[in-house]
């Protein structure tokens, strides 16, 4: 009976060794599952991109509106008789530095008659 218990114990240790430390064990399975999840996410993202590109190709093949939109936005083209206006936003000035703020406050007080020397 002791021999059988010892044999079963050794078998248990051998199986645990195979599960945890050898090729194809639990750590490798966990790593492969992680890689599978990353690849699956990447495939989903690429499928969405492919669908978007396919829709764009179909638009370009079938309709002039998509071609016209591309010509207007990417190449800056206009139709005959149209006038192109470009609106340029004014450059925002930087806020005054701390020393400039004090000088501005003093001059404001002077003009208001609150400043006395």
Secondary structure, 3 states (H helix, E strand, C coil): CHHHHHHHHHHHHHHHHHHHHCCCCHHHHHHHHHHHHHHHHHHHHHHHHHHHHHHHHHHHHHCHHHHHHHHHHHHCCCCCCCCCCCCCCCCCCCCCCHHHHHHHHHHHHHHHCCCCC
